[in-house]
Amino acid sequence: MMAALCAARRGRSVLLLEKNRQPGLKILISGGGRCNLTTTRSGADLEAQYGAVRGRFLRHALRSFPPQALRELVEAAGLPLREEDLEKLFPVSQSARDVRDLFVRLCQEAGVALRTGCPVREVVQAAGPRRFAVRTVDGMVVSDSVVLATGGLSYPKTGATGDGYAMAAAFGHGLVPTVPALAPLWLETPWLRELQGIVLHGVQIAVLDPAGRILLNRTRPILITHRGLSGPAPMDLAGDLEELHGAGRVSFDFAPGQSREELDRMLQAAAAAHGARAVVGALPEHLPERLRAALVALVGAAGPLAALTRVQRQGLVAALKDLRLPVPKSLGFDHAEVTRGGVPLAEVDPRTMQSRRVPGLFVCGELLDVDGPIGGFNFQAAFATGRLAGLTA
């Protein structure tokens, strides 16, 4: 919709083809139906959230259309936004439908022709004066330019079934292997899953490769579920874990503000001063009691502090600072907010989103090998890259 809007505002004749009966289904389900539209971060800090390579590719898109510009566009069109935790921006109305309807209205006002319930079967280069022929279920359409903005594979119930990958491949584009990203994690750890419902704050979680190296870490809210882990921090790790093909692990640091030595001294001091108290009461207070009890049981240290042995104390410290658990997979594309992988960034001009292989063909949004963390970053990338495509197509 952003690409169509920007192209139409330039005076282009624009046809927006939508396979679903209504557009913007991903907007409707985002943010629990409230739509986390974008973030308040900007500049180099914003780009860094996508990683070095992806952030560098997005630099022009994000700096020419930063989150503040998106906010101004939306609010000028009559939908005020408000800031919430984790630098997120939501509509004041708390309605994702309002966001979707706003962009549909803007497109219509700009003269975009929207055709719903019209899946695209094939896009080919045309032999006539127009460069492209698009075969749909309703017949053939010819055009000077084509913008592929089909999304990836996440939430296939919204129509995201990877159609754009085959279209791009037909024009000679490669494909970075796709995996689910921003998805809850599956853990085969019974004692942890029994703690379902607990929300952890101030806890660091990291994904480790088979050699034990940290690939990515996060200190954001963690929700323990009956299937494993959810919440911003674990979901941010999903793409990296999936790329390890079942060999991934996570490491918990339950006290990132304290060193191992400080924790060890704390336990020794507690034992000396309050030997009759239970060990569970000496663990960091910001941890829920059920989790503290589970950690104590895990290392076999239940009982009074006075009975805590050196080995048990060291085991507790290790569990608090570096508890490692295997994570074979995420919950997959059905639960993933975005797709990692897609059209290689080297094959697309970052200043226009035009294919470097086929003039007049543009690729934007989730179809690109671009993904960011939870917090409106993926919508922002989609809006910004869609805008560049619409300004040139």
N, C-alpha and C positions, 0 to 999 in steps of 0.2 A: 504493500500500500504506500509506503514511503517513496519507493522508486517511481511508482505510477503517479503519485501526487507531484513530485518534483519535475518529472518529465512533462506532465500536463500543464504545469504552471509556466513552462517554457514555450508553450504553444504547440507541443507535439500532440498528435492524435494517438491516444493511448487506449489499448484494450487490456483489461486485467482479467486473466483467466483463473478461475478458482474451482478446484475439483469438488469441494464440499458445497453443501446447499447454502452455507453462509460463510463469510470470510472471517479470518482472525480468531479461529478456535483456540489457538495457543494463548492469545491474549486473554480470552475468557477464563481459562483454567489457571492462569499464572497467579502466583501469590495467594493461593487459596481462594481464588475468585475475587481478589482485591487488586491485582496487577501491580507488582513492583516494577514500575516503568523504567526507572534508571537509578543512578547513584549520584551522590553529591561530590564524589572525587573528581579530580581533573588533572590535566597536564601529565607530567612524567609519572606521577603516582598512579593515575588512572591506567596509563599504558602498561605499567609494571604488573598490574593485576592479571594480565593475559600471558605473562612470561616474556622473555627477551625477544624471541623470534616473532611471535604473534603480535606482541605489543609494537614492535618496530613496523610491521606491516600495517597495523591499524593507525599509526601515528597521524598521517594526513587526515584520515577519516574522522578521528576523534578530536583533532585540534581544529578542524574546519567546522565541526558540528559536535561540540562538547555537550555533556549533560545539561548545562545551563541553557544552551540553545534549544535543546529538546523541551526543557521545562517551559521556556518562553513561548515556544510554538503552541504547546498544549494549553497553557494558561491563557494565551491570547485568543485561543479558539473557544474559551469559556469553561475550561475544566481546571480548577485550582488543584495544586498538589501540596503535599505536606511531607516533611522529613520524619522518618522513624528510626529505630535502632539500626545499627550496622550501616549507617549512611544510605539508607534506602529512601526512595521517593514513591509515595502512593497517592492516588487521587483522594481528595478530601472526602468524596462521596463513598470511598471504600468499595467502589464498584468497577470491576474489570470491564463490564459491559459498556460503561460510559466511555472508557478509553477506546474500545473497539468501534463503538458508534461514532465517536469523534472523527476517527481516521476515515471511516466510510463516508461520512458527511463531507469532510474536506476533499476527498477524492471526487465525489459527485459534483461538488461546487466548482472544482477545477476542470470538469468535463471528462473525467475518466469514465469509460464504458466498462462496467463491471458485469461479467458473465459468470454466474455461479452454476454449480452442478455440471461443470464442463472440464473433465480431466483432459490433459494433453497426452496424446499417445506418442507423438514423435515431433522432433524439430530438425529440419534439414536445411541445407543451403539451397536456395531457389535458382532456377535457370533464367528467370526473367529479370525485369528491372528492380524488383524487390529482392533483397539479399536472402530472406528466410521464408520458409513455408512451415507453418505450424499445423499439424494434423490433430484435431480434437474429435471428441465424440459427436460434435455437431457439424463437422466438416473442416475444410481447410481455410486457414488464415495466412495472408502474406504480409510481411512487414520489412521495414528497413533495419530495425534493431530488435533484439530479443534480450530480455532480462530474466535470468533464471534465479528465482527467489523461492524455491520450493521447500526450504527447510531440510532437515536431515532425517533421522530415524527415530528420534525420541518422541514418546507419546504417539504411537502409530494410530491410536483411536482418533486423533485430530486430523488424520490424513497424511501425516509425515511418514511416508513409506519408502523414502529414498529414491523417488522418481527422478529427481534432478541429477543424480549421479550418472545414470544411464544416458541422459541427455547430454551432459558434459562429455562423457566418454565418447559419444558418437562423433564429437567434434575433435577428438584426439587428446582430450585432457586425461591426465592420470588420476589416481585416487589414493590418498593416504588412507590406510586401513581405518575403518570406523569402529569405535567402541562407545558404550554408554558413558556419559559424564554427568556430574551432579545428580547422582542416584544414591539411595540408601545402600548401606553395605550389609552383606550376608555374613554372619559369623556362626561357625559351628562350635560355640563355646557355651555349654549349658548354664554354667553358673552366672555368666554375664547376662544371658538372655532372661534369666529369672529375675533380674533387676529392672525389667521393663517398666517404663514410666518415669524413671529417674532422668532428670535434666542436669547436666554438668556445666558449670561456668568456671572460667579461670583454669581450665585443664587443656594441656597441649596434646594434640594427637598428630602423629607423623606416619607417612607411608614409607616402608623400607623395601629396598630391592633384596634379592636373595643373598647378597653379600653383607647386608645390614646397613647399607648406606641410606641416609635420609634423602628421599626424592622431593618431598613436600611436607611442610608441617603447618598446622593451623591452631590458633587458640581462639576458638569461637564456640558457641553453644553446641553441646552434644546431647542427643536424645537416645537413650537405650530402649530398644524395642524388642518385641518377641521374636524378631528375625535377625536382630543385630544392632546396627547403629544408624541413626538418621540425624537430621539437624545440619546446620551450615558447615561445621568443620568436617564431619565424616563425608558428607556429600561432595565437598570440594576435592576430596582425595580419590573419588571414584574413577576418574579417567586414568590417573596414574596407576591405580591398582589393576584396572582392567588390562592395561598394556603389559602387565606382568604375567598374564595368562595363567592365573591360579597360583602363582608362586609368591604372591605378595603377603606382607605382614604389616600390621600397624603397631606402633609403640605409643603407650600412654605415659605422659609426664603429669602426674596428678598434683604436683607442687612445683610449677615452673619457676616460681620466685625464690625457691630455696635450693641450695646445693645438697648433695648427698651427705656431706660432712655436717651441715647445719641440721639436717633431719636426724642424723645419728646422734648428735649432741642433744637435740630436743628429746628424743626418746630416752636417752640415758638420764637426763635431768628429771624427766617425768617419773622414771622408775625410782630415782633416789628420793624424790620429794613426796610421791604419792604411790608407793609400792602396792598398796592394797587395791588401787583402782584397776579397772579393766583396761587392757591394752587398747581396745577400740577407741577409748576416750582420749588417747594421747595422739591420735592421728590428726592431720590438718582439719580444722573445724569447717572449712568451706566445702568439704566433701560430705555428701549425704550419709547418714548413719548406716543405712543398708549397704552402701558401697564400702564403707570402712570395715563393717563386719565381714563382708565377703573377702576383702583383701587380707584381713587377719586370719580368716579360716583358710585361705588359699596357701598361706605360708606356714600353717600349723601353729599359730602364735596365740590362740585364744587362751584367756586366763588373765590373772593379775600381772601388773607390770613387774612386780618383784620376781616373778618366775620367768621373765623374758630372758632367754639365753642370747649370747652374742650372735650365734648363727641365725636365730630367729629375727633378731633386731636387724641384722644385715639383709636378711630376706625381705623384711618389710620395707627397708629403704630402697632396695632394688625394685620391688613392686611399685612403690610410689613414684620412682624416677624413670623407670624403663620397663614397663610391663608390656611384653610382646605377645601378640596373638595372631594366628594365621587368619587371613581374609581371602578366601578363594575367589570371590566375585562380588559384584554389586547385584542389585535386584533387576538389572537389565533395562533395556530400552523402554519397556512398559512403564517404568517408574523414573526414567532419566529425564531431567529437564532439558538437556542438550546432548548433541552428538559431538564427540571428538573425532577428528579426521575429516576427510572430504577432499575437495579440489585443492591441489597443492598451491600454496601462496605464490611460489615462484612463477606460476603460469598466469597470474592475474596482475594487472597494473594497479598498484595500491592508490594511485591518485584518481583513478576513474572507475575501477572495478571492471574494466574491459579485459576480455580474454587476450592474452598475448599470442594466442594461436589463431583466433578467428575474429577479425574486425567486425564490430557490430554486435558481438555476443558479450553479455555482461553476466557476472556471477557475484552474488552478494549474500549476506546473512549467514545462516547456519550451514549452508551448502559449502562454504569455505572451510578450510582446516583452521578454524578459529573457535576457541571457547574460553570462557573466563569463569571466575568463581560465582557463587550465589550472591545476589545483591543488586540485580538490575544490570549487570555488566554485559550479559549476552543480548538483552534487548537493546542496550545502548549501541553495541557493535552492529546489530542488525539494522537499526535506524540509520546509523552513520554511514554504513556501507551502501545501504539502499539509496540513501540520498545521493551519494556520489554517482551511482549507476544512473539515477534519474536525471542528474544534471548533465550527463553526456549522451545517454542513449537517444 
